[in-house]
Amino acid sequence: MERKIIKTDDGSVTIHLPEWNEQYHSKHGAIQEARHVFLKMGLHYFVENYDAKEISILEIGFGTGLNAFLTALESKQFGLNIKYTGVEAYPVPSEEVQHLNYPEAAQAEDKRDLFQKMHDIDWEYESEISNNFSLTKLQKKFDKIVDSNLYDIIYFDAFGARVQPELWTEEIFNIMYRALKNNAVLVTYAAKGSVRRAMIAAGFEVQKLPGPPGKREMLRAVKN
């Protein structure tokens, strides 16, 4: 499948798949989307509501590493200890990683080595990225996740239901529900009615929230 690196509206890039007319991040701003959906509505929400200092995060769709990178920057700024697990069935090739401008676009040019380290570490093993941020990358499909009561937050960042509807089913959200601790949260850029209904069927309490630039709404689901 053809893949292109394209610039988004906030100056950061993303990977575009012309055959699907789909991309890894929003064309309206990759970094803006990540900060709004996953940091503000996910990480910040959890920290503010549960006064947490040690947090376990699962990312569904590690992809370019953007969400992990921004979370690592946040962990240092707010004094959080984060164990981060990223699941990805098809890792981004190293030659594409070289063209991802996230440290520069996030005004963290001095963290280019940290971003590169996230991609260079071995898969399937926990690695220390910084003093308070560890990363485990797992190469497998999402329906093979068997974790139970392990995570405080899930960043659900799979390709959209339009192109991969099998990733947005009740069965998948049952797996997510099982993987989360009680009172844990799942956030995603998606807002489709079918996605919301699948989350509710899996047992989540689901809230519609204002979306990132270019998107009216997004979803946050809580395991109570």
N, C-alpha and C positions, 0 to 999 in steps of 0.2 A: 504494500500500500504506500502511495506517495505521501511524503511528509515535508512540510515547509515550515521554516522559522519565520514568523511574522511579528511585526510590532503592534502592540495594543495601544489604546488611547492614552494611557498614563506613561508611556515610554518604555514599559517593560515588554518583553516578548512572550510569545507562546508558540506551541507546536500546532500547526493546522493540518488537518487530514482532509484534503479536497474531495476524496471519494465519498466521505460521509458528510461533508460540509460541517465538520465538528472540530473543536480545538480543545486543548488541555485546560485552558483558562479563558475567561471572558475577553472578547475583543474590545470591550469597553474599558479594560484595565485589569491586567492579571494581578498585580499587587493590590490594587484597590479592592478587588473581589475577595482575595484571600484575607486581607485585613478585616474586612467587614463580616464576611460569613463565618470564618473559622476563629479569628482572634477575638473580635468584638462580641459576636453573638454566641461563641462557644467558650473559649478560654477565659475571657474577661468575665462573662456571665457566671461561670462556675466558681472562679476565684472570689468574686464579690458576694456570691450567695452562700458559699461554704467555707470561706476563709481558709482555703487550702494552700499549703506550701509545697506539698509533694503530690504530683499529679501524674497519672498514667494515661497516655493518649494513644489511640489506634487510628491510623489514617487508612481509609479505604481508597486506594489509588495513589500510591506514593509519587508516581509520575516524574515530574521535573524536580521534585524536592523543594518547591517553592514554599509550601505550607510548613514543612519541617524547618526550613531555614528561618522563616519569619518567627516561628514559635521559639526557636533556639535564641534568637535575638531578644524576644520578649522575656524568656526565662531569666536571662541575665539582668535585664532592666528591673524586673519585679522581684528578684530574689527567689525564684521558684526552682524546685528540683523536679525535673521532668524526665520520665521514662517514655520514650516515643517509639512506637512500632508502626512501620509503614509496610503495607501489603501491596504488592504489584505483580501481576501475572507476566507483564511484558516490559521489562526495564528499558528506560530511555538509553539509546546507544551513547557511548562516551563521546563520539565526535559531535553529537548534538549538544551535549552538556556544555561543551566549550563555547557555544554560541548563546547560552542563557545568561542574560545580563542582570540577574536579580540583585546581586550585591551592589552594583552601581546604581540601578534604578531605585533601590531602597535606601540610597544614601549611606551604604555600609560597605564602601569600597575596600576598607581594611579587613573585611570578613570574607573576602574571596577564597582564602585558604580554607576557612571553615565550611563554606558551601561546597568546595571541591572535595573536601574530606568526606562529606556525607555521601558523595557518589563513589568515592574510591574505596571505602571500607567494604569488607567482605559481606556477602549476603548470608543470612541465617544465623548470625552471631551478634550479640550485644556489643556495641563499641561506645567508648566514651568520646563524645565530640567536644565537650567542654567540661568544666568543673561541675556544672549542675545540669547537664543535658546528655543523656545517652540515647543511642539510636540502634534499633534492630530492624533490619530490612528483610522481609520474607517474600520470596518469590513463589506465589501460588495464587490460585483463583479464590475469589471471595467465598464461594460456597464450601471451601475446604477449611475454613476457620472453625476451630473447635474450642476456643477459649471460653471460660465461664467465670463470671463475676470478677473480672480482672481490670477493666478500664473505667476511668472517670469520665472521659470524653471520647467520642468518635467523630472524626472529621470524615464525612461521607462525600467523597469527591470523585465518584466514578463518572465515566462518560454518560451523557444524558439518556433518558429513557426512550427518546426518539430513535436512537441508533442501537442501544443495548438494553431493551426492556427487561431482559432476564436478570439484570443487576438491581432492579427496583421492585422486586416482588415481596409478597408476604413471607415467603421462605427465606429470602435474604435478610429481611428485617427481624425474623425470628432468631437468626444467627447473631445479629447485632444486639438484640435484646439480651440474649443469654451471655454475651461477652461483657456486658456492662455491669457495674456495681449498682446497687440501689441508689436512687437519686442522681444517677449519672445522666449525661446529656449526649445527644447526637445532633449535629448540625449539618445542613446541606444547602447548597444553592438552589436546589429544586423546589418547586411549589405546585407541581401538577396534582390534580385531585386524586388520580390513581395512586400516586406515591403516598399521599397523606392517608388514604384509606388503607393501604398496605401497612403503614406504620401503626395505625390504630388497631388493625386486626392482630398485629404482633404483640399488642399490649401497651404501646406507648401513649402518653398524653402529648398531643401535638399542637403546636402553636404556629400560626402564620406571623411572620415578621417582615418589616420593610427590607427589601432586597438591596443588593449592591448597585452601583451605577449601571444603568441599562436594563435592570430587572426590577419589576414591581414588588415581588414577594420572594420569600425563602421560608424554610421550615426549621423549627427546632423541636426535637422530640425528647421527652423526659421519661426515664424509667422510675416509676413510683411503686 
